[in-house]
Amino acid sequence: MAPEERTLVNYAQTPTCINSWSAATPPGGVTAELVYVGEGTRDEHYAGKDVAGKIVLVDKGYTWMTHPLLLRSMGLSASSTDDIREIPFYKTRDMYPDWVLWNTLYERRLDGSANTGFALSISPRMGDYLRALLKQGPVKLHAEVDTRTFVGVMENPVATIEGSQYPDEEVFMVAHLCHTRPGAVDNAAAVRTLPK
């Protein structure tokens, strides 16, 4: 929202941006100042920083590690990360600046009674953009997250291919579905790469 208007991420284009088990924002969303805390995995990362009621940018911490610390220690309701879990030579921020990491919170209640706050992932490019803006002065963000927690049913497709040489023997191979909506990540890719 300030000092300039720009969309950092949205669910329609990047469904991995909403962390699993994230709470919703109030209707109409939340507008708050951005605070950068670096790694964000230890109390000293927050020393001298006012994060209450702010949106916190974490750059290297897993959301499931940093968000509970913020909620318990700081009364915070929102966090965002641009981490992509780098692997040297194979997966780095420079190689994939527009990746948006799927992440999850582990503090959850199925009845939806826990206000865990919302958590979002953005790309390394957008994280660098925000850090550059912060060097110039205050940054204000607006976030709208519409989520709900409920007990549901997941259907699992099962296929059998009978072999000609050993028809009475079985090889059982499984690919998992865990993301925000069906797609190529994990779901189709895992099936395709199963051993032949």
FIKOL-782915 format. One record per residue (C-alpha): residue in one letter; residue number from 1; x, y, z. Coordinates in nm, 2 decimals, padded with zeros to 4 digits, always signed. Layout:
BEGIN
<site "A",NUM,<X,Y,Z>>
...
// end
This chain:
BEGIN
<site "M",1,<+00.00,+00.00,+00.00>>
<site "A",2,<+00.28,+00.24,+00.08>>
<site "P",3,<+00.52,+00.39,-00.02>>
<site "E",4,<+00.37,+00.25,-00.35>>
<site "E",5,<+00.10,+00.01,-00.45>>
<site "R",6,<+00.20,-00.33,-00.59>>
<site "T",7,<+00.06,-00.68,-00.57>>
<site "L",8,<+00.31,-00.91,-00.40>>
<site "V",9,<+00.13,-01.24,-00.44>>
<site "N",10,<-00.23,-01.37,-00.49>>
<site "Y",11,<-00.39,-01.70,-00.44>>
<site "A",12,<-00.55,-01.72,-00.79>>
<site "Q",13,<-00.20,-01.72,-00.96>>
<site "T",14,<+00.00,-01.88,-00.67>>
<site "P",15,<-00.21,-02.10,-00.44>>
<site "T",16,<+00.10,-02.20,-00.24>>
<site "C",17,<+00.11,-01.85,-00.10>>
<site "I",18,<-00.14,-01.92,+00.18>>
<site "N",19,<+00.03,-02.14,+00.44>>
<site "S",20,<-00.17,-02.45,+00.54>>
<site "W",21,<-00.37,-02.40,+00.86>>
<site "S",22,<-00.34,-02.02,+00.83>>
<site "A",23,<-00.62,-01.83,+00.99>>
<site "A",24,<-00.83,-01.58,+00.80>>
<site "T",25,<-00.80,-01.20,+00.82>>
<site "P",26,<-01.11,-01.01,+00.93>>
<site "P",27,<-01.35,-00.93,+00.65>>
<site "G",28,<-01.19,-00.66,+00.43>>
<site "G",29,<-00.84,-00.77,+00.53>>
<site "V",30,<-00.57,-00.61,+00.74>>
<site "T",31,<-00.35,-00.31,+00.68>>
<site "A",32,<-00.04,-00.30,+00.89>>
<site "E",33,<+00.32,-00.18,+00.90>>
<site "L",34,<+00.59,-00.42,+00.79>>
<site "V",35,<+00.87,-00.52,+01.02>>
<site "Y",36,<+01.18,-00.72,+00.91>>
<site "V",37,<+01.33,-00.96,+01.16>>
<site "G",38,<+01.58,-01.15,+00.95>>
<site "E",39,<+01.58,-01.52,+01.03>>
<site "G",40,<+01.32,-01.49,+01.30>>
<site "T",41,<+01.39,-01.82,+01.48>>
<site "R",42,<+01.52,-01.68,+01.81>>
<site "D",43,<+01.42,-01.42,+02.06>>
<site "E",44,<+01.72,-01.20,+01.99>>
<site "H",45,<+01.59,-01.16,+01.63>>
<site "Y",46,<+01.31,-00.95,+01.78>>
<site "A",47,<+01.51,-00.75,+02.03>>
<site "G",48,<+01.43,-00.38,+02.01>>
<site "K",49,<+01.16,-00.43,+01.74>>
<site "D",50,<+00.80,-00.34,+01.79>>
<site "V",51,<+00.61,-00.63,+01.61>>
<site "A",52,<+00.28,-00.62,+01.80>>
<site "G",53,<+00.00,-00.58,+01.54>>
<site "K",54,<+00.25,-00.56,+01.26>>
<site "I",55,<+00.32,-00.79,+00.96>>
<site "V",56,<+00.66,-00.95,+01.00>>
<site "L",57,<+00.89,-01.05,+00.72>>
<site "V",58,<+01.10,-01.35,+00.79>>
<site "D",59,<+01.37,-01.44,+00.54>>
<site "K",60,<+01.52,-01.78,+00.63>>
<site "G",61,<+01.29,-01.93,+00.89>>
<site "Y",62,<+01.04,-02.21,+00.83>>
<site "T",63,<+00.69,-02.07,+00.91>>
<site "W",64,<+00.62,-02.36,+01.14>>
<site "M",65,<+00.92,-02.26,+01.35>>
<site "T",66,<+00.88,-01.88,+01.34>>
<site "H",67,<+00.51,-01.82,+01.35>>
<site "P",68,<+00.44,-02.00,+01.69>>
<site "L",69,<+00.73,-01.80,+01.84>>
<site "L",70,<+00.57,-01.48,+01.73>>
<site "L",71,<+00.23,-01.57,+01.85>>
<site "R",72,<+00.34,-01.68,+02.20>>
<site "S",73,<+00.61,-01.42,+02.26>>
<site "M",74,<+00.49,-01.11,+02.07>>
<site "G",75,<+00.11,-01.14,+02.04>>
<site "L",76,<+00.16,-01.11,+01.66>>
<site "S",77,<-00.11,-01.21,+01.41>>
<site "A",78,<+00.07,-01.21,+01.08>>
<site "S",79,<+00.39,-01.33,+00.92>>
<site "S",80,<+00.54,-01.37,+00.57>>
<site "T",81,<+00.84,-01.55,+00.44>>
<site "D",82,<+01.04,-01.55,+00.11>>
<site "D",83,<+01.24,-01.85,+00.20>>
<site "I",84,<+01.27,-02.13,-00.07>>
<site "R",85,<+01.48,-02.38,+00.14>>
<site "E",86,<+01.79,-02.34,-00.07>>
<site "I",87,<+02.00,-02.64,-00.18>>
<site "P",88,<+02.35,-02.52,-00.30>>
<site "F",89,<+02.40,-02.57,-00.68>>
<site "Y",90,<+02.05,-02.71,-00.72>>
<site "K",91,<+01.80,-02.47,-00.58>>
<site "T",92,<+01.90,-02.12,-00.49>>
<site "R",93,<+01.73,-01.78,-00.47>>
<site "D",94,<+01.92,-01.66,-00.78>>
<site "M",95,<+01.81,-01.96,-00.98>>
<site "Y",96,<+01.44,-01.94,-00.88>>
<site "P",97,<+01.36,-01.58,-00.78>>
<site "D",98,<+00.99,-01.62,-00.85>>
<site "W",99,<+00.92,-01.94,-00.66>>
<site "V",100,<+00.67,-01.92,-00.38>>
<site "L",101,<+00.73,-02.19,-00.11>>
<site "W",102,<+00.44,-02.40,+00.01>>
<site "N",103,<+00.46,-02.38,+00.39>>
<site "T",104,<+00.25,-02.49,+00.69>>
<site "L",105,<+00.16,-02.40,+01.05>>
<site "Y",106,<+00.14,-02.68,+01.31>>
<site "E",107,<-00.06,-02.50,+01.57>>
<site "R",108,<-00.41,-02.60,+01.48>>
<site "R",109,<-00.75,-02.69,+01.61>>
<site "L",110,<-01.01,-02.86,+01.39>>
<site "D",111,<-01.30,-02.67,+01.54>>
<site "G",112,<-01.14,-02.35,+01.42>>
<site "S",113,<-01.15,-02.19,+01.77>>
<site "A",114,<-00.78,-02.10,+01.77>>
<site "N",115,<-00.68,-01.77,+01.63>>
<site "T",116,<-00.34,-01.87,+01.49>>
<site "G",117,<-00.31,-01.56,+01.28>>
<site "F",118,<-00.24,-01.56,+00.91>>
<site "A",119,<+00.08,-01.67,+00.74>>
<site "L",120,<+00.18,-01.61,+00.38>>
<site "S",121,<+00.47,-01.70,+00.15>>
<site "I",122,<+00.61,-01.46,-00.11>>
<site "S",123,<+00.89,-01.50,-00.37>>
<site "P",124,<+01.25,-01.41,-00.31>>
<site "R",125,<+01.21,-01.13,-00.57>>
<site "M",126,<+00.92,-00.98,-00.37>>
<site "G",127,<+01.12,-01.03,-00.04>>
<site "D",128,<+01.41,-00.84,-00.19>>
<site "Y",129,<+01.18,-00.57,-00.31>>
<site "L",130,<+01.03,-00.52,+00.04>>
<site "R",131,<+01.37,-00.52,+00.21>>
<site "A",132,<+01.48,-00.25,-00.04>>
<site "L",133,<+01.17,-00.04,+00.04>>
<site "L",134,<+01.23,-00.07,+00.42>>
<site "K",135,<+01.58,+00.08,+00.38>>
<site "Q",136,<+01.40,+00.39,+00.25>>
<site "G",137,<+01.14,+00.42,+00.52>>
<site "P",138,<+00.82,+00.27,+00.66>>
<site "V",139,<+00.63,+00.01,+00.45>>
<site "K",140,<+00.26,-00.06,+00.49>>
<site "L",141,<+00.10,-00.38,+00.35>>
<site "H",142,<-00.26,-00.49,+00.30>>
<site "A",143,<-00.35,-00.86,+00.32>>
<site "E",144,<-00.68,-01.04,+00.27>>
<site "V",145,<-00.69,-01.41,+00.36>>
<site "D",146,<-01.01,-01.61,+00.34>>
<site "T",147,<-00.97,-01.95,+00.50>>
<site "R",148,<-01.17,-02.19,+00.71>>
<site "T",149,<-01.09,-02.51,+00.90>>
<site "F",150,<-01.32,-02.81,+00.88>>
<site "V",151,<-01.34,-03.18,+00.89>>
<site "G",152,<-01.35,-03.32,+00.53>>
<site "V",153,<-01.30,-03.62,+00.31>>
<site "M",154,<-01.01,-03.67,+00.07>>
<site "E",155,<-01.06,-03.92,-00.21>>
<site "N",156,<-00.76,-04.12,-00.32>>
<site "P",157,<-00.74,-04.28,-00.66>>
<site "V",158,<-00.60,-04.63,-00.68>>
<site "A",159,<-00.49,-04.80,-01.01>>
<site "T",160,<-00.38,-05.16,-01.07>>
<site "I",161,<-00.17,-05.27,-01.36>>
<site "E",162,<-00.14,-05.65,-01.37>>
<site "G",163,<+00.19,-05.78,-01.48>>
<site "S",164,<+00.24,-06.06,-01.73>>
<site "Q",165,<+00.54,-06.23,-01.58>>
<site "Y",166,<+00.44,-06.22,-01.21>>
<site "P",167,<+00.06,-06.16,-01.20>>
<site "D",168,<+00.03,-06.29,-00.84>>
<site "E",169,<+00.29,-06.05,-00.70>>
<site "E",170,<+00.25,-05.68,-00.61>>
<site "V",171,<+00.46,-05.37,-00.61>>
<site "F",172,<+00.28,-05.09,-00.42>>
<site "M",173,<+00.38,-04.73,-00.51>>
<site "V",174,<+00.23,-04.42,-00.35>>
<site "A",175,<+00.23,-04.05,-00.45>>
<site "H",176,<+00.09,-03.80,-00.20>>
<site "L",177,<-00.15,-03.51,-00.23>>
<site "C",178,<-00.10,-03.24,+00.03>>
<site "H",179,<-00.11,-02.90,-00.14>>
<site "T",180,<-00.37,-02.63,-00.18>>
<site "R",181,<-00.53,-02.76,-00.50>>
<site "P",182,<-00.46,-03.04,-00.75>>
<site "G",183,<-00.17,-02.97,-00.97>>
<site "A",184,<+00.17,-03.08,-01.10>>
<site "V",185,<+00.36,-03.03,-00.78>>
<site "D",186,<+00.38,-03.36,-00.59>>
<site "N",187,<+00.05,-03.48,-00.72>>
<site "A",188,<+00.12,-03.54,-01.09>>
<site "A",189,<+00.50,-03.52,-01.06>>
<site "A",190,<+00.53,-03.79,-00.80>>
<site "V",191,<+00.31,-04.03,-01.00>>
<site "R",192,<+00.51,-03.96,-01.32>>
<site "T",193,<+00.85,-04.02,-01.15>>
<site "L",194,<+00.76,-04.35,-00.97>>
<site "P",195,<+01.00,-04.63,-01.07>>
<site "K",196,<+00.90,-04.82,-01.38>>
// end
